[in-house]
Amino acid sequence: INSVNVQVPIYNGTDEFNLDRGAGRVKGMARMDGNGHLAISGHRDGFFRNLKDIEVGDDVLIQTPEGVVTYTVDHIRVVPKEDISVLRTEADDMLTLITCYPFYFQGHAPERYIVTAYPKPLVLD
């Protein structure tokens, strides 16, 4: 995410081993090279700290085995940590980035910071 200087490896799964080394694809959601709702989680005090500065309209680039997919941020919101509706299955392709909130909270954060993005349409010459 060039606009907020985030470059992070994405691992399969969100266990502590993966999240201590990068971000993690939420299992049960779309795969990196697949269609559907891709959800990626990361620690707020690590690689995803700069998400606090992301804005609607920013681009998120995801490197897949097939190439780079560009998503555009559509919505940013804060939800209670128990709200798993952000992981609902969508018919359309989409990306959800998830991290704990507030960003500078000591201990287990009570909320989640959610960034929703959709694939950027290809522009043909």
N, C-alpha and C positions, 0 to 999 in steps of 0.2 A: 504494500500500500504506500506508494511513493509520497502521497500528500502528507502522511504522518510518520514517514520513515520507519515503516514496519516491514521487515523481511525475515521470515521465519520458516523453518522446515515444518511440514505437516506429517504427523505420524498417524497410524491407524489405531485409534482408541484414545481414551481420555484418562488413562490411569496416571498416577503420579510419576512413574518412570518416564512416560512420554511427555507429560506437561512440564517436567523439569528440564527437558531438552528442546522443547518447541511447542507447537500447537498440536491438537489432536482432532481427528475426524470422529464425530460422534457415531458410534456403531449403531446400526439399524437405520441409518439415514443413507442418502445417495452416496455412491462411491465417487472418488475424485474424477474418474474417467467416465462416469455414468450420467444419466439424466435424473432429474427429480430434485429433491430438497437436500442440499449438502449443508451440514452443520459442522462448524469448527469451533473448538473451545480452546482457550488459553488463559494463563494466569494473569491477573491484573497487575501484579507486582513483578512481572517478567516481560515476556515478548509482547503482550497485549496492553501494556501500560499506555502506549500512545494512542490507543483507540479513543481515549478521552477527547482527543482533538479532531476526530474524523467528522466529516460533514456530509449531509445529503448532497449527492452529485459526485462525490469522490469515486475514483475507480479502485477496484480490488482485482489484482491479477493473480490467478491461480495457475501454476505450472502443472500440467497433467502429462501422462505419457504421450498423448496425442498433440500436445502443444499448449499454448497459453489461452486460458479462457478469461475474458475480462467481464467483470460484474460492475454495476453502478449502484452505489448506495442509495436506497429509496427511503429508508425509515430508520430512526434511532429511538429506542425507548428503554425504560427501566421497568423491570417487573419483579415481583417477589420471587425469592429463590425457589419456591414450591411451584411456580407457574411453568408447567411443561408444555403449555399450548404453543409456545414458540417453536416446538419441535414437531408440530403437526405435519402430516404428509401432504404435500402439495402436488397437484397435477402438473403444474408448470415447474420449470427449472428455476431454482433460487438458491441463494447462499445466506446462511445465518451465522454470524460471528457472535460468540458468547464469552463473556468474562464476568467476574464478580464485581460488585458495586456496593458502596462507593470505592473509588480507586485508592484513596488513602486511609482506608479503614483498618484498624488493628483487630486481628482475630477473624472469625468466620463472618463473612459479609452477609447481610440479610437480603440483598437484592442481586439481580443480574442485569448487566448492561447488554442490550441486544441490538445488533446492527444487521439490518436486512438489505440484501442487494439482489439485483436481477441481472441476467446476462445482457451485455451491451449488444445491441443489434449490429450486425456486420454492415459496413458501408461499402457498397460496390461502386467501382468507377464506371 
